[in-house]
Amino acid sequence: MTTLPSTDFKALSLNEPRYAGFSISTATFKTVAGSSGKQHSIDAYIMVPKSASATPAARKVLVKFHGGFFVTGAALYPDWFAGWLLEYALEQDAVIVAPNYRLIPEATATDILEDVLDFWRWLADSGEAGLQAHVATAHSSVALDLSRVVAVGESAGGQLALLSALELGRYGEGAGGVAGHPGSAFSGLRAVIAQYPAVDIEGFGTPPEAGVIPAIVYEEHVRTLPDGDVVSEIFPMARMGVALSMVQNKAFPRFFGDEKRMWLLKRIAESPAVTSTPYQLILHGADDPLVPVKGSYAYHKAAKDAWGEGVVDLVVQPGGHGFDGATSLSSDWIRTALQKITALWRD
């Protein structure tokens, strides 16, 4: 994998060799008020397999949310795309749609939730302002099959993928009111893949080599923020110190507050009657220091208690955070884990 410098990382990401099998375009799915009265664009990247132009069939869609403690990161950052995931999209001839979202501490959990839901509304919109219209313009030979959508994400992005499952529901059962666009085929998710998801907001950890990072690191960042500042895409390492300072000093409840829909473990325990929840596959490293695997075990148990067997599967493998980054789709364990996803995506 390539570790990108902070300068012009977006341009370098677009030309990342690992993306050589895709044609990539950028679309703005939402604008919000930023500092000094300027509008801030929140973008999504559309990654179309170059093989997709060979036949006219509509393509499956893989929506990918990025991680970064909800504090840092970018949708197209290549080091956070597992090798098997890119191979899987190419094998399935699926279009990857990777949205950004507003980041804390400039934003709140409510802002992130709004961005995620607004992204799904944009995906579902069959009009001139929606995803399909962008694809028709930027990738003229490609159509999307919005009846076959799978969500995936790593770390914080894994939490957002699972959040999407709870908000949208299973395909064919309404998309939680997010669809609602005349002519849209989107009505929920076929399945979700969550890589080491941050389901326990208070359970983040830091690597031993990080040492002690005092609260003043994130507090000073917050104190000096320009009024109305918005960040929705940034080189991950540029804010990793702020993120780890927030982790070590238990700052996340300050920004997540009482936004109950974002606290997934509490949400399932308090409101378990979600009968249309799509299938969810969780992948986690047994020795993950950043997002301890105990959170995924807790989610798996809560899901089983709420929805019964078979709605959520948990696969734990040796390794730490990002353990699957270099995993190839030819690896037996990931191929086996994906069998149900593949069947749900196909049928």
Contacts in CASP RR format, 6 or more apart in sequence:
PFRMAT RR
TARGET T0000
AUTHOR 0000-0000-0000
METHOD contacts of the structure
MODEL  1
MTTLPSTDFKALSLNEPRYAGFSISTATFKTVAGSSGKQHSIDAYIMVPK
SASATPAARKVLVKFHGGFFVTGAALYPDWFAGWLLEYALEQDAVIVAPN
YRLIPEATATDILEDVLDFWRWLADSGEAGLQAHVATAHSSVALDLSRVV
AVGESAGGQLALLSALELGRYGEGAGGVAGHPGSAFSGLRAVIAQYPAVD
IEGFGTPPEAGVIPAIVYEEHVRTLPDGDVVSEIFPMARMGVALSMVQNK
AFPRFFGDEKRMWLLKRIAESPAVTSTPYQLILHGADDPLVPVKGSYAYH
KAAKDAWGEGVVDLVVQPGGHGFDGATSLSSDWIRTALQKITALWRD
1 18 0 8 1.000
1 78 0 8 1.000
1 79 0 8 1.000
1 325 0 8 1.000
1 326 0 8 1.000
2 12 0 8 1.000
2 16 0 8 1.000
2 17 0 8 1.000
2 18 0 8 1.000
2 78 0 8 1.000
2 79 0 8 1.000
3 79 0 8 1.000
4 12 0 8 1.000
4 13 0 8 1.000
4 77 0 8 1.000
4 78 0 8 1.000
4 79 0 8 1.000
4 235 0 8 1.000
5 12 0 8 1.000
5 235 0 8 1.000
6 235 0 8 1.000
6 237 0 8 1.000
6 238 0 8 1.000
9 74 0 8 1.000
9 77 0 8 1.000
9 235 0 8 1.000
10 74 0 8 1.000
10 76 0 8 1.000
10 233 0 8 1.000
13 19 0 8 1.000
13 74 0 8 1.000
13 76 0 8 1.000
13 77 0 8 1.000
13 78 0 8 1.000
14 24 0 8 1.000
14 76 0 8 1.000
16 76 0 8 1.000
16 78 0 8 1.000
18 78 0 8 1.000
18 81 0 8 1.000
18 83 0 8 1.000
18 86 0 8 1.000
19 47 0 8 1.000
19 78 0 8 1.000
19 86 0 8 1.000
21 49 0 8 1.000
21 50 0 8 1.000
21 51 0 8 1.000
21 90 0 8 1.000
22 47 0 8 1.000
22 48 0 8 1.000
22 49 0 8 1.000
22 50 0 8 1.000
22 89 0 8 1.000
22 90 0 8 1.000
22 96 0 8 1.000
23 47 0 8 1.000
23 48 0 8 1.000
23 50 0 8 1.000
23 139 0 8 1.000
24 45 0 8 1.000
24 46 0 8 1.000
24 47 0 8 1.000
24 48 0 8 1.000
24 76 0 8 1.000
25 45 0 8 1.000
25 46 0 8 1.000
25 48 0 8 1.000
25 134 0 8 1.000
25 138 0 8 1.000
25 139 0 8 1.000
26 43 0 8 1.000
26 44 0 8 1.000
26 45 0 8 1.000
26 46 0 8 1.000
27 43 0 8 1.000
27 44 0 8 1.000
27 46 0 8 1.000
27 131 0 8 1.000
27 134 0 8 1.000
27 138 0 8 1.000
28 41 0 8 1.000
28 42 0 8 1.000
28 43 0 8 1.000
28 44 0 8 1.000
29 42 0 8 1.000
29 43 0 8 1.000
29 44 0 8 1.000
29 99 0 8 1.000
29 118 0 8 1.000
29 119 0 8 1.000
29 122 0 8 1.000
29 130 0 8 1.000
29 131 0 8 1.000
30 41 0 8 1.000
30 42 0 8 1.000
30 115 0 8 1.000
30 118 0 8 1.000
30 119 0 8 1.000
30 122 0 8 1.000
31 39 0 8 1.000
31 40 0 8 1.000
31 41 0 8 1.000
31 42 0 8 1.000
32 39 0 8 1.000
32 40 0 8 1.000
32 42 0 8 1.000
32 102 0 8 1.000
32 230 0 8 1.000
33 39 0 8 1.000
33 40 0 8 1.000
33 228 0 8 1.000
33 230 0 8 1.000
34 40 0 8 1.000
34 228 0 8 1.000
34 229 0 8 1.000
34 230 0 8 1.000
35 226 0 8 1.000
35 227 0 8 1.000
35 228 0 8 1.000
35 229 0 8 1.000
35 230 0 8 1.000
36 226 0 8 1.000
40 230 0 8 1.000
40 232 0 8 1.000
42 99 0 8 1.000
42 100 0 8 1.000
42 101 0 8 1.000
42 102 0 8 1.000
42 115 0 8 1.000
42 232 0 8 1.000
43 75 0 8 1.000
43 99 0 8 1.000
43 100 0 8 1.000
43 232 0 8 1.000
43 233 0 8 1.000
44 75 0 8 1.000
44 97 0 8 1.000
44 98 0 8 1.000
44 99 0 8 1.000
44 100 0 8 1.000
44 119 0 8 1.000
44 122 0 8 1.000
44 131 0 8 1.000
45 75 0 8 1.000
45 76 0 8 1.000
45 96 0 8 1.000
45 97 0 8 1.000
45 98 0 8 1.000
45 99 0 8 1.000
46 95 0 8 1.000
46 96 0 8 1.000
46 97 0 8 1.000
46 131 0 8 1.000
46 134 0 8 1.000
46 135 0 8 1.000
46 138 0 8 1.000
46 139 0 8 1.000
47 89 0 8 1.000
47 95 0 8 1.000
47 96 0 8 1.000
47 97 0 8 1.000
47 98 0 8 1.000
48 59 0 8 1.000
48 95 0 8 1.000
48 135 0 8 1.000
48 139 0 8 1.000
48 142 0 8 1.000
49 59 0 8 1.000
49 89 0 8 1.000
49 90 0 8 1.000
49 93 0 8 1.000
49 94 0 8 1.000
49 95 0 8 1.000
51 90 0 8 1.000
51 93 0 8 1.000
52 59 0 8 1.000
52 93 0 8 1.000
52 95 0 8 1.000
52 139 0 8 1.000
52 141 0 8 1.000
52 142 0 8 1.000
53 139 0 8 1.000
53 141 0 8 1.000
53 142 0 8 1.000
56 141 0 8 1.000
56 143 0 8 1.000
57 143 0 8 1.000
57 145 0 8 1.000
58 143 0 8 1.000
58 144 0 8 1.000
58 145 0 8 1.000
59 93 0 8 1.000
59 94 0 8 1.000
59 95 0 8 1.000
59 142 0 8 1.000
59 143 0 8 1.000
59 144 0 8 1.000
59 145 0 8 1.000
60 92 0 8 1.000
60 93 0 8 1.000
60 94 0 8 1.000
60 95 0 8 1.000
60 145 0 8 1.000
60 148 0 8 1.000
60 149 0 8 1.000
60 150 0 8 1.000
60 345 0 8 1.000
61 94 0 8 1.000
61 95 0 8 1.000
61 97 0 8 1.000
61 123 0 8 1.000
61 144 0 8 1.000
61 145 0 8 1.000
61 146 0 8 1.000
61 148 0 8 1.000
61 149 0 8 1.000
61 150 0 8 1.000
62 85 0 8 1.000
62 88 0 8 1.000
62 89 0 8 1.000
62 92 0 8 1.000
62 94 0 8 1.000
62 95 0 8 1.000
62 96 0 8 1.000
62 97 0 8 1.000
62 149 0 8 1.000
62 150 0 8 1.000
62 151 0 8 1.000
62 152 0 8 1.000
63 96 0 8 1.000
63 97 0 8 1.000
63 98 0 8 1.000
63 99 0 8 1.000
63 123 0 8 1.000
63 149 0 8 1.000
63 150 0 8 1.000
63 151 0 8 1.000
63 152 0 8 1.000
63 161 0 8 1.000
63 164 0 8 1.000
64 75 0 8 1.000
64 81 0 8 1.000
64 85 0 8 1.000
64 96 0 8 1.000
64 97 0 8 1.000
64 98 0 8 1.000
64 151 0 8 1.000
64 152 0 8 1.000
64 153 0 8 1.000
65 75 0 8 1.000
65 98 0 8 1.000
65 99 0 8 1.000
65 101 0 8 1.000
65 116 0 8 1.000
65 151 0 8 1.000
65 152 0 8 1.000
65 153 0 8 1.000
65 156 0 8 1.000
65 157 0 8 1.000
65 158 0 8 1.000
65 160 0 8 1.000
65 161 0 8 1.000
65 164 0 8 1.000
66 73 0 8 1.000
66 74 0 8 1.000
66 75 0 8 1.000
66 77 0 8 1.000
66 80 0 8 1.000
66 98 0 8 1.000
66 100 0 8 1.000
66 153 0 8 1.000
66 154 0 8 1.000
66 156 0 8 1.000
66 157 0 8 1.000
67 73 0 8 1.000
67 80 0 8 1.000
67 153 0 8 1.000
67 154 0 8 1.000
67 155 0 8 1.000
67 156 0 8 1.000
67 157 0 8 1.000
67 158 0 8 1.000
67 198 0 8 1.000
68 80 0 8 1.000
68 155 0 8 1.000
68 156 0 8 1.000
68 157 0 8 1.000
68 236 0 8 1.000
68 243 0 8 1.000
69 155 0 8 1.000
69 156 0 8 1.000
69 198 0 8 1.000
69 204 0 8 1.000
69 243 0 8 1.000
69 244 0 8 1.000
69 246 0 8 1.000
69 247 0 8 1.000
70 103 0 8 1.000
70 104 0 8 1.000
70 109 0 8 1.000
70 112 0 8 1.000
70 156 0 8 1.000
70 198 0 8 1.000
70 252 0 8 1.000
70 255 0 8 1.000
71 103 0 8 1.000
71 104 0 8 1.000
71 105 0 8 1.000
71 239 0 8 1.000
71 242 0 8 1.000
71 243 0 8 1.000
71 246 0 8 1.000
72 103 0 8 1.000
72 234 0 8 1.000
72 235 0 8 1.000
72 236 0 8 1.000
72 237 0 8 1.000
72 238 0 8 1.000
72 239 0 8 1.000
72 240 0 8 1.000
72 242 0 8 1.000
72 243 0 8 1.000
73 80 0 8 1.000
73 103 0 8 1.000
73 233 0 8 1.000
73 234 0 8 1.000
73 235 0 8 1.000
73 236 0 8 1.000
73 239 0 8 1.000
74 100 0 8 1.000
74 233 0 8 1.000
74 234 0 8 1.000
74 235 0 8 1.000
74 236 0 8 1.000
75 98 0 8 1.000
75 99 0 8 1.000
75 100 0 8 1.000
75 233 0 8 1.000
76 98 0 8 1.000
77 235 0 8 1.000
77 236 0 8 1.000
79 236 0 8 1.000
80 154 0 8 1.000
80 236 0 8 1.000
82 154 0 8 1.000
82 195 0 8 1.000
82 322 0 8 1.000
82 324 0 8 1.000
82 325 0 8 1.000
82 326 0 8 1.000
82 327 0 8 1.000
83 324 0 8 1.000
83 325 0 8 1.000
83 326 0 8 1.000
83 327 0 8 1.000
83 328 0 8 1.000
83 329 0 8 1.000
84 324 0 8 1.000
84 325 0 8 1.000
84 327 0 8 1.000
84 328 0 8 1.000
84 329 0 8 1.000
84 331 0 8 1.000
84 334 0 8 1.000
85 152 0 8 1.000
87 328 0 8 1.000
87 329 0 8 1.000
88 94 0 8 1.000
88 329 0 8 1.000
88 338 0 8 1.000
89 95 0 8 1.000
89 96 0 8 1.000
91 329 0 8 1.000
92 342 0 8 1.000
92 345 0 8 1.000
94 150 0 8 1.000
94 345 0 8 1.000
95 135 0 8 1.000
95 142 0 8 1.000
95 144 0 8 1.000
97 123 0 8 1.000
97 131 0 8 1.000
99 115 0 8 1.000
99 116 0 8 1.000
99 119 0 8 1.000
100 232 0 8 1.000
100 233 0 8 1.000
101 112 0 8 1.000
101 115 0 8 1.000
101 116 0 8 1.000
101 119 0 8 1.000
101 160 0 8 1.000
101 232 0 8 1.000
102 111 0 8 1.000
102 112 0 8 1.000
102 115 0 8 1.000
102 230 0 8 1.000
102 231 0 8 1.000
102 232 0 8 1.000
103 112 0 8 1.000
103 231 0 8 1.000
103 232 0 8 1.000
103 234 0 8 1.000
103 239 0 8 1.000
104 112 0 8 1.000
104 255 0 8 1.000
105 218 0 8 1.000
105 221 0 8 1.000
105 222 0 8 1.000
105 225 0 8 1.000
105 242 0 8 1.000
105 246 0 8 1.000
105 251 0 8 1.000
105 255 0 8 1.000
106 225 0 8 1.000
106 228 0 8 1.000
106 229 0 8 1.000
106 230 0 8 1.000
106 231 0 8 1.000
107 230 0 8 1.000
107 231 0 8 1.000
107 255 0 8 1.000
108 255 0 8 1.000
108 256 0 8 1.000
108 257 0 8 1.000
108 259 0 8 1.000
109 255 0 8 1.000
109 256 0 8 1.000
109 257 0 8 1.000
109 259 0 8 1.000
109 262 0 8 1.000
110 259 0 8 1.000
112 160 0 8 1.000
112 262 0 8 1.000
113 163 0 8 1.000
113 259 0 8 1.000
113 261 0 8 1.000
113 262 0 8 1.000
115 232 0 8 1.000
116 160 0 8 1.000
116 163 0 8 1.000
116 164 0 8 1.000
116 167 0 8 1.000
117 167 0 8 1.000
117 178 0 8 1.000
120 164 0 8 1.000
120 167 0 8 1.000
120 168 0 8 1.000
120 175 0 8 1.000
120 178 0 8 1.000
120 186 0 8 1.000
121 178 0 8 1.000
121 181 0 8 1.000
122 129 0 8 1.000
122 130 0 8 1.000
122 131 0 8 1.000
123 130 0 8 1.000
123 131 0 8 1.000
123 146 0 8 1.000
123 149 0 8 1.000
123 186 0 8 1.000
124 146 0 8 1.000
124 175 0 8 1.000
124 178 0 8 1.000
124 179 0 8 1.000
124 180 0 8 1.000
124 181 0 8 1.000
124 184 0 8 1.000
124 186 0 8 1.000
125 131 0 8 1.000
125 132 0 8 1.000
125 181 0 8 1.000
125 184 0 8 1.000
126 132 0 8 1.000
126 181 0 8 1.000
126 182 0 8 1.000
126 183 0 8 1.000
126 184 0 8 1.000
127 133 0 8 1.000
127 181 0 8 1.000
131 144 0 8 1.000
132 143 0 8 1.000
132 144 0 8 1.000
132 146 0 8 1.000
135 142 0 8 1.000
135 143 0 8 1.000
135 144 0 8 1.000
136 143 0 8 1.000
145 185 0 8 1.000
146 184 0 8 1.000
146 185 0 8 1.000
146 186 0 8 1.000
147 171 0 8 1.000
147 185 0 8 1.000
147 186 0 8 1.000
147 187 0 8 1.000
148 171 0 8 1.000
148 190 0 8 1.000
148 345 0 8 1.000
149 171 0 8 1.000
149 186 0 8 1.000
149 188 0 8 1.000
149 189 0 8 1.000
149 190 0 8 1.000
150 189 0 8 1.000
150 190 0 8 1.000
150 191 0 8 1.000
150 192 0 8 1.000
150 193 0 8 1.000
150 341 0 8 1.000
150 344 0 8 1.000
150 345 0 8 1.000
151 161 0 8 1.000
151 164 0 8 1.000
151 165 0 8 1.000
151 189 0 8 1.000
151 191 0 8 1.000
151 192 0 8 1.000
151 193 0 8 1.000
152 158 0 8 1.000
152 161 0 8 1.000
152 192 0 8 1.000
152 193 0 8 1.000
152 194 0 8 1.000
152 195 0 8 1.000
153 160 0 8 1.000
153 161 0 8 1.000
153 193 0 8 1.000
153 194 0 8 1.000
153 195 0 8 1.000
153 197 0 8 1.000
154 195 0 8 1.000
154 196 0 8 1.000
154 322 0 8 1.000
155 195 0 8 1.000
155 196 0 8 1.000
155 197 0 8 1.000
155 198 0 8 1.000
155 290 0 8 1.000
155 291 0 8 1.000
155 321 0 8 1.000
155 322 0 8 1.000
156 198 0 8 1.000
157 194 0 8 1.000
157 197 0 8 1.000
157 198 0 8 1.000
158 194 0 8 1.000
158 195 0 8 1.000
158 196 0 8 1.000
158 197 0 8 1.000
158 198 0 8 1.000
159 194 0 8 1.000
159 197 0 8 1.000
159 198 0 8 1.000
159 199 0 8 1.000
159 262 0 8 1.000
159 264 0 8 1.000
161 192 0 8 1.000
161 193 0 8 1.000
161 194 0 8 1.000
161 197 0 8 1.000
162 192 0 8 1.000
162 194 0 8 1.000
162 197 0 8 1.000
162 199 0 8 1.000
162 264 0 8 1.000
162 280 0 8 1.000
162 299 0 8 1.000
163 261 0 8 1.000
163 262 0 8 1.000
163 264 0 8 1.000
164 189 0 8 1.000
164 192 0 8 1.000
165 189 0 8 1.000
165 192 0 8 1.000
165 277 0 8 1.000
165 278 0 8 1.000
165 280 0 8 1.000
166 261 0 8 1.000
166 264 0 8 1.000
166 267 0 8 1.000
166 268 0 8 1.000
166 274 0 8 1.000
166 277 0 8 1.000
167 176 0 8 1.000
167 178 0 8 1.000
167 261 0 8 1.000
168 174 0 8 1.000
168 175 0 8 1.000
168 176 0 8 1.000
168 178 0 8 1.000
168 188 0 8 1.000
168 189 0 8 1.000
168 278 0 8 1.000
169 175 0 8 1.000
169 176 0 8 1.000
169 188 0 8 1.000
169 189 0 8 1.000
169 274 0 8 1.000
169 276 0 8 1.000
169 277 0 8 1.000
169 278 0 8 1.000
170 188 0 8 1.000
170 189 0 8 1.000
170 190 0 8 1.000
170 276 0 8 1.000
170 277 0 8 1.000
170 278 0 8 1.000
170 279 0 8 1.000
171 187 0 8 1.000
171 188 0 8 1.000
171 189 0 8 1.000
171 190 0 8 1.000
171 278 0 8 1.000
172 187 0 8 1.000
172 188 0 8 1.000
173 187 0 8 1.000
173 188 0 8 1.000
173 276 0 8 1.000
174 187 0 8 1.000
174 188 0 8 1.000
174 276 0 8 1.000
175 186 0 8 1.000
175 187 0 8 1.000
175 188 0 8 1.000
176 188 0 8 1.000
179 186 0 8 1.000
179 187 0 8 1.000
179 188 0 8 1.000
188 278 0 8 1.000
189 278 0 8 1.000
190 278 0 8 1.000
190 279 0 8 1.000
190 341 0 8 1.000
190 344 0 8 1.000
190 345 0 8 1.000
191 278 0 8 1.000
191 279 0 8 1.000
191 280 0 8 1.000
191 281 0 8 1.000
191 340 0 8 1.000
191 341 0 8 1.000
191 344 0 8 1.000
191 345 0 8 1.000
192 278 0 8 1.000
192 279 0 8 1.000
192 280 0 8 1.000
192 281 0 8 1.000
193 280 0 8 1.000
193 281 0 8 1.000
193 283 0 8 1.000
193 338 0 8 1.000
193 341 0 8 1.000
194 280 0 8 1.000
194 281 0 8 1.000
194 282 0 8 1.000
194 283 0 8 1.000
195 282 0 8 1.000
195 283 0 8 1.000
195 284 0 8 1.000
195 322 0 8 1.000
195 324 0 8 1.000
196 283 0 8 1.000
196 284 0 8 1.000
196 285 0 8 1.000
196 288 0 8 1.000
196 290 0 8 1.000
196 291 0 8 1.000
196 293 0 8 1.000
196 296 0 8 1.000
196 320 0 8 1.000
196 321 0 8 1.000
196 322 0 8 1.000
196 323 0 8 1.000
197 282 0 8 1.000
197 284 0 8 1.000
197 291 0 8 1.000
197 296 0 8 1.000
197 299 0 8 1.000
198 204 0 8 1.000
198 291 0 8 1.000
199 264 0 8 1.000
199 265 0 8 1.000
199 295 0 8 1.000
199 296 0 8 1.000
199 298 0 8 1.000
199 299 0 8 1.000
200 265 0 8 1.000
200 292 0 8 1.000
200 294 0 8 1.000
200 295 0 8 1.000
200 298 0 8 1.000
201 252 0 8 1.000
201 253 0 8 1.000
201 256 0 8 1.000
201 262 0 8 1.000
201 263 0 8 1.000
202 250 0 8 1.000
202 252 0 8 1.000
202 253 0 8 1.000
203 291 0 8 1.000
203 292 0 8 1.000
203 295 0 8 1.000
204 247 0 8 1.000
204 252 0 8 1.000
204 290 0 8 1.000
204 291 0 8 1.000
205 247 0 8 1.000
205 248 0 8 1.000
205 289 0 8 1.000
205 290 0 8 1.000
205 291 0 8 1.000
205 292 0 8 1.000
206 213 0 8 1.000
206 244 0 8 1.000
206 247 0 8 1.000
206 248 0 8 1.000
206 289 0 8 1.000
206 290 0 8 1.000
207 289 0 8 1.000
207 290 0 8 1.000
208 289 0 8 1.000
210 244 0 8 1.000
210 248 0 8 1.000
212 248 0 8 1.000
213 241 0 8 1.000
213 244 0 8 1.000
213 245 0 8 1.000
213 248 0 8 1.000
213 249 0 8 1.000
214 245 0 8 1.000
214 249 0 8 1.000
215 245 0 8 1.000
215 248 0 8 1.000
215 249 0 8 1.000
215 251 0 8 1.000
216 245 0 8 1.000
217 241 0 8 1.000
217 242 0 8 1.000
217 245 0 8 1.000
218 241 0 8 1.000
218 242 0 8 1.000
218 245 0 8 1.000
218 246 0 8 1.000
218 249 0 8 1.000
218 251 0 8 1.000
221 242 0 8 1.000
245 251 0 8 1.000
246 252 0 8 1.000
256 262 0 8 1.000
256 263 0 8 1.000
260 266 0 8 1.000
260 267 0 8 1.000
260 270 0 8 1.000
261 267 0 8 1.000
264 299 0 8 1.000
265 295 0 8 1.000
265 298 0 8 1.000
265 299 0 8 1.000
265 302 0 8 1.000
268 274 0 8 1.000
268 299 0 8 1.000
268 302 0 8 1.000
268 303 0 8 1.000
268 306 0 8 1.000
269 302 0 8 1.000
269 306 0 8 1.000
272 302 0 8 1.000
272 305 0 8 1.000
272 306 0 8 1.000
272 307 0 8 1.000
273 306 0 8 1.000
274 306 0 8 1.000
274 307 0 8 1.000
275 307 0 8 1.000
277 303 0 8 1.000
277 307 0 8 1.000
277 311 0 8 1.000
278 344 0 8 1.000
279 310 0 8 1.000
279 311 0 8 1.000
279 312 0 8 1.000
279 313 0 8 1.000
279 340 0 8 1.000
279 341 0 8 1.000
279 344 0 8 1.000
280 303 0 8 1.000
280 311 0 8 1.000
280 312 0 8 1.000
280 313 0 8 1.000
281 312 0 8 1.000
281 313 0 8 1.000
281 315 0 8 1.000
281 337 0 8 1.000
281 338 0 8 1.000
281 340 0 8 1.000
281 341 0 8 1.000
282 296 0 8 1.000
282 299 0 8 1.000
282 300 0 8 1.000
282 312 0 8 1.000
282 313 0 8 1.000
282 314 0 8 1.000
282 315 0 8 1.000
283 315 0 8 1.000
283 317 0 8 1.000
283 324 0 8 1.000
283 334 0 8 1.000
283 337 0 8 1.000
284 291 0 8 1.000
284 293 0 8 1.000
284 296 0 8 1.000
284 314 0 8 1.000
284 315 0 8 1.000
284 316 0 8 1.000
284 317 0 8 1.000
285 293 0 8 1.000
285 316 0 8 1.000
285 317 0 8 1.000
285 318 0 8 1.000
285 319 0 8 1.000
285 320 0 8 1.000
285 321 0 8 1.000
285 322 0 8 1.000
285 323 0 8 1.000
286 293 0 8 1.000
286 316 0 8 1.000
286 317 0 8 1.000
286 318 0 8 1.000
286 319 0 8 1.000
286 320 0 8 1.000
287 293 0 8 1.000
287 318 0 8 1.000
287 319 0 8 1.000
287 320 0 8 1.000
288 319 0 8 1.000
288 320 0 8 1.000
288 321 0 8 1.000
288 322 0 8 1.000
288 323 0 8 1.000
289 320 0 8 1.000
289 321 0 8 1.000
290 321 0 8 1.000
291 321 0 8 1.000
293 316 0 8 1.000
296 314 0 8 1.000
296 316 0 8 1.000
297 314 0 8 1.000
299 312 0 8 1.000
299 314 0 8 1.000
300 312 0 8 1.000
300 313 0 8 1.000
300 314 0 8 1.000
303 311 0 8 1.000
303 312 0 8 1.000
304 310 0 8 1.000
304 311 0 8 1.000
304 312 0 8 1.000
313 337 0 8 1.000
313 340 0 8 1.000
315 333 0 8 1.000
315 337 0 8 1.000
317 323 0 8 1.000
317 324 0 8 1.000
317 333 0 8 1.000
324 334 0 8 1.000
327 334 0 8 1.000
328 334 0 8 1.000
329 335 0 8 1.000
END
